[in-house]
Amino acid sequence: MKTIYHILATLALATTLSACDSYLDIKPKGERIPETASDYRSMLSHPNIQKIGETYPVYLTDDCYLPDSAVNTATPGLNTITPYLKRLYTFDKEVFGDGEDDTFWFSAYSRIFTNNVVVREVMEATEGTNEEKNAIRGEALVNRALDYLYLVNGYAKHYNEATADNDPGVPLLLDADISQTNLTRASVKSVYQQILADLNEAEKALPAEISTNAFHASKDAARGLLARTLLYMGNYADALKAANEVIARHDTLLNLTQYAVVKPNGMIGRTNVPDADANPESIFIKYAPYIFGVSSKVFPSDTLLNMYPGNDMRMALFMPDKYRGTQLTHAIWAPFVRANTAISTPEMFLIAAECEARVGNAQRAMALINKLRDHRIHTNTHVVLTDKDSVLNFVLAERRRELAFNGFTRLIDLKRLNLDPRFATTVKHVGANETWVLMPNDPKYVLPIPQKVMRFNTNSMTQNER
């Protein structure tokens, strides 16, 4: 049975979030039934499908700093930011108040609904070859896997093989029926198993190369996301294998030393750093809900800033201490480059290097990191380390530098590294008169399930302890 679906308007979230009453707070709109392969491709090309993940969880991390008072209207402060962001930053037990919607949850399940329609129906579409239909279906599977990977890492404890069978994850919705009620949270392990199944199936269906652009998935998009998933699971040998397969075809890095700030007083277009499909590092592209992420919305913490050497172009290009004509006492995060929350070459280098440091060849780990730094630091001097623990610490530090403020990668890394006492981190946000502390493995690392969702599933879903 074909699903009624308005290709252009179904994801008008401002309308659906206020008007619908299902448990997930999503509802398809319109009266058009997709029929051709091109119709289903259009569904996957919708701008809201091209945005995956979230950025607001970064306010829980040690990468983020906010002053008590904003310097001006162009920069943030605790006195001006949205209330739920302040609650995150100060580690409040409550996050979203009455009338505040958690768009992370609602947007993710809206996309999952769309991708479920495509997965279920596209092979019956007209006017397309089986190869085209398989590619579309494979891309929908990758999209679904990516959304579930973000959801389970936002709303559940980090994957721990010893407890994952019993740790509550998120609801697994795998069809187009959004009228279900009294749904339950699948275990963290079940969610990860579904992600792995989707990616393995997608890899078989997707083309080796894409004929259009990196906004559409190839086999390496599935392999790259598989590498990330396996890293999060602590399966370092298989994560290394998957990352190496991607690097074998995608080893080009953007040389940031060749770029500059061209509009010092500007916002969009501050630098001439290429992004999106113009960036050769892009393997599969998805944007954050606001395509420039948290640009101008946060300050890098002192601990993060102090990790960069003075000749590091990531700091020179993306963390100015003078912004829109105002000299600041603290550098601000302001790249205004469309951040890719899906799959890119630097992340594959970092995954491979971490896995080599843990279970493989420490010298190859250093070679990968030194190559990345050659493309980030003016006149980079190669670092030589041989002790595996030292190598691993260096790789993890480089991961933090490279992936700063990319989605909420840092929060996921804090959660997974906190499981190992060697890397456990106490996050401190210091205000003028108060310091807020988040201890390792604190329940507040896990986001609350939206209250609207809980009300529709009172007897079947458990809320996260905070």
N, C-alpha and C positions, 0 to 999 in steps of 0.2 A: 504494500500500500504506500503510495506516494504521500509525502508530507507537504501540507500546504505551507508555503514559505515565501515571504516577500524578500526577494534577493537584495533589494536596496535599502529596505527600511526595518528589517526585523531586529536589528541590533541598535535601535535608537534608545539607548539605555535610559536617557532622562525620562522617557515616557514609560518604559516597561518597569523601571524600579518603583515608580510611584503608583502604577495602575494595576499591577498584577497581584495575585493572592496565592500563588502556589508555594510549596515549601521552599523552593530554591529562588523564588522571586524573579522568575523569568517567564516570558510568554512570547511565542512567535506572533508576528503581526502580518496582516495582509492576506491576499487571497491567491497568490501566484503559486503554481505547482512547477518546480524545476523539472525539466524533461530532457534536455540535452547535456552532453558532457560539458559544454561551454557554460551552461547554467550553474552546474556544480562548481566549476572552476571560479565563476564569478562570486559564488558564496565564500570561497576561501580567499578571495582577493579583497573582500570588504575591509575597509580601514580598521574596524574594530576587531576583526580576526587577526590583523597584522600587529596587534598590540597584546603582549602576553607578559604576565608577571606583575610586580608592584615595586614601588620604591619606598613607601612610607615606613616599612619595617626597619629601614636604615636608622631611624631615630632611636632605636634600641641599642645601637652598637657603639663601640669605642672609636669608630671613624668619625663620629658626628660631634660637633660642638655648636652650642647656641648661647649667645650672651643673654643676660637678663632683659636688656632693652635693645631694640633695634637701633642701629646708628642712623638710618634714614629709611624711607619707604622702599628703597631698592634692595635692602638686605634684611635678613630675618632676625628675630629675637623672640624670647619666650613671651614677651608682652604682645606680640602681634601674630604669632602663628595660630593655625586652626587648633581649637581646643583638644581634639583627639591626638594631634601630634605632640602637644605639650604633655598630655598624659603618658604617651609612649616615652618621651624623653625623660620624664621624671619617674618612670617605672611605676605608674599608678596601677592599682589592681583593675580598675575599670578603664576601658579604652574609648568605646563609642557610647555617647550619651543618647538620650531620646532625640529622635529626629535626625541622627547622623547615620548614614548608610555606609557599610563597609563595601566599597566598590570592588575590592580585590576578590572577595568571595562571589559576589553577584555577577561580575563581569566574566570571571573564569567559568562559572557554570553556564552562562549564556553562550560562551564560545564552545563549550563542550557539547551543548545541545546542537549547535550548528554542525560541528564535526561529526557527531553521531549520525545526523541525517545523511551526511555525505558518505560515511563509512557504510551505512546500511543500504543506500539506494543507488549510488553512482554506477555500479556495474550493470544496472538495468537501464541506464540512460541511452538516449538515441544520439545519432550523429557524432559518434566518436569511436576511435579504435579501442580495442582492449588495452593496448599499451597506454593510451592516454587516460583511460578510466582507472587503470591500476596506479598510474602516477598520482592522479587526483586523490584516490582512496588512500594511498600511502602517505601523502602529505597530511591528510586529515588525521591519520593515526599518529603521525609525529606531533601535530598540533595538540591532540588530546593528551599524549604522553607528557608533553612539556607543561601543559596546564596542570595536570595531576601532580607532576613533580614539584611545581611551585606550591600548589595547595597543600600537599602532605608535609612540605617543609615549613609552611607557615603556620598551619593549624594542628600540628602534631609534634610529639617528641621526635628527635632525630632517630634515624634508623639505627637500631642496636640489635644485632642478630639474637642476642639472649632474650630480648623482651618484645621484639617486633610483632610476634604472633598475638600478643595480648595488648599492645599499646593501641588505643583508638586512633584511627587515621581520619579520613574524610569519606563521605558517601561516594560510592562508585556508581555512576550513572553511565550505562553503556548503550542505551537505545534512545529513541527520540520521544519517549513518553515522559512528559514533565508533570503529569497529573498524579504521580505516585505520592503517597503520604506514609507517615509512620516509618520513614526510612531510618536506617542505622548507619553508623560509621564503620566502614570496613577497617580491618586492622592495618597498621602501617605496613606490615609484610604483604598483605593482600594488594594494597595499592601499588607497592613497588613491583610485585609480580605482574600486575596488569600493565604497568609502564614497560617492563621488559618485554612482555608478550606483544604489545603494540609496536615497539621499536623493531623487534625481530621480524614481525610480519611486514612492517613498512619497508625495511631494508630490501626484502625480496621483491617488493612491488615497484620501488622507485627506480628511476633511471640513474645510471652512473654519473652522467653529466646533465645539467639543466640547459635548456635551449633559450631560456628567457633571462632571468636574473635570480639573484640569491634570495629574493622574497619567496621563491618556490623551492621545495625540498628536493634534494638528491639523496643517493644512498649515504653520502658522507654526512648529511644532516642527521640521519638516523644513527649512524655510527658515532658521531660526535656527542649526541645526546645520550647514547648508551654509555659512552666513556664517563660522562658526568654522573649518570645514575649509579654506575658501578663504583665510582670514587666515593659517592655519598654512602654507599652500602659497605664500604671498607673492603671491597673485592679488588685489591690493587693489581693483581696479576692480569685479570680480565680487562680492567679499566686501561691498563697500559697497552694491552693488545689492541683495543679499540682505538685509543688515541693515536697509536703508531700507524694504524691503517689510514687514518685521516691525514696525518702529517705527511705520509708518503705521497699524497696528491696535493696537499695544501701546506706548503712550508714558507710561503711568501709573507714577509712582515713589512709593515709600513714604517718607514724610517722617519720618526718624528723630528730628528735633528734637521730635516730639510724644510720644516714648516715654522710659521711665526705667527705672532699676534699682529693682525693687520688693521684692526679697528679697536684700539685700546679702550675707547669709551662706549663701545657697542655691546650688544648682547648676541643675537643671532648673527653669525658672520664675524665674531671676534677674531677667530683664527682662520687660516686657510687649510686646516686639516680636513681631508676628505672623509665623508662618512657614507653610510648606507651602501649602495651598490658600487659607489666610486672607491670604496675602501677595499683593497685586495685581500684584507684579512677576513672579510665577511664570507662565511660558508653558508649560513642560513640566517636570515634577518627577521627579527621581531623587535618591535619597539616597546618601551615602557608606556604606560597610559598617557603620560605627558612625554612627548617624544624626546625632550631634552632632559628627562630624568629630574634630578633634584638640582639642576643648575640654578644658582643664586638662591637656593632654598636652605642651604646648610653651609657651615664652615667646617673644613677639615680639622680634626682635633690636633692638639700639639703632638700627641704620640704618633699620629699618622704623618703629619708634616715632617717631623724629625727623622722619618725613615728614608726620605729622599735625599740623595746627594745634591749639592748646589747646582750641578750641571745637568740635572735630570729634566728633560723637556716635558715630562708629565706635569711637573710642578710649574715650570715656566709658562706653559701654554694654558693649563687648566685651573691653576690656583693663584690668581693674581692678588696682590695686596693693595692694588688700586683698581677700583671698579666703578665704572660709569662716572668718572671724574672725581670720585671721592677717595682720598687716601685712608686706608683701613689700618687698624692696629692688629688685625688678624686676617690672614689670607682667606678668601672665600672660594667655594667650589663653583666655577663658572665656565665650563668648557663650551656649553651650547653646541655640542656635537650630538647627533642622534645616536644614543647608546644602543648597541645591539644586545638584547637580552637572550638571544638564542645561541647560535654556535659560531665561534670565530677561531682563527688560527692561534692567537696568543693563549687562549684558554686550553687548547689542545697541548701546546708546549708545556704549560703549567701542570696539567694533569699528568702528562708523560713524565715530567721531571719529578713530581712528587712520588709517583709510583716507582720510578727508578730508585729514588732515594730510600724508599721503604722496602722494596722487595727485589730490586734489580741492580743496575750498574750506577753507582754514585757519580762516576766520572761523566757518563752520558747525561745525567741530571744536570751537572754543572755546565756541560757544553750547551744544553738547551737554554738554560737560564742566561748564560753569558751571551748567546746569540740574541735573545730577546733584549737584553740590556744594551747590546750594540746598537739596537734600533730605537732606543729610548734615551740614551745618555750621551752627551757630547764627549768625544774622546774617552770612551769607556775603557777602563782598565779591567781586564778579566780577573775575576776572583778565583783563587785556587784553594779548594778545600778537599780533604780526603776522608775525614771521619764522617761516617754516615749520619750520625746525629747532627753534626754541624751542617752537613749538606741539606738535610731535611729542614732544619730551622731556617736556613738561607732561602730555600725554595718557598717555604710558607710565607716568609717576609716579602719575597718578590710577588707572590700571588696577591698579597694584601695591597701592595703598591699598584700593581697592574689593574686589578679589578675593583679598585676603590669606587664606591657609589654606583656600581653596575647592578641595577635591580636591588635585590637584598642578599647578594652573594655573601657579604660579610657576616650577616646574621646566621646564615646557614653554616658558614665556616666556624663561627664561634660555637654553635650548637654541636657540631660534629667533633671539633677539637676539644671541647670541654669534656668529652667522654674519656679523654686520655689525660691523666693528671699532669703529664709533662707540659701540656699546652693549655691547661685550664686558665681562663682569663676572668678577672674581676673587672667589670665595666664600671667606671666612675664618671658621672657627669657633674661637674663642679659649677655651682652658681655663686653669686656674690655672698649669699648668706647661708647657703645650704648645699650639701653634697648628696647626690642620689646614687645608690650603689646597687648593682645587679650582680649577684654572686653566680659562680659557675653552676649550670644546671637548674637555675631558679625556674619555677613554673612560669614566670612572666616572659620567658623566652618564647613561649607558645602563645599565639594569638587566640583570642576568644572566638568561639563560633558566634555569628551574629544573633542577637536576641530575637530578631524577626524569624529566623530559621528555627530557633529553639521553641518558639511559641507554637509553630505548626507541627512540631515533632516532640512534644513534651514527654511522651511516654516511651519514646524509642531512641532518643539521642542523649548522650551525656555531654555536659559542658566541660570545657577545659578548666582545671584548677588554676587559679592565679593568685 
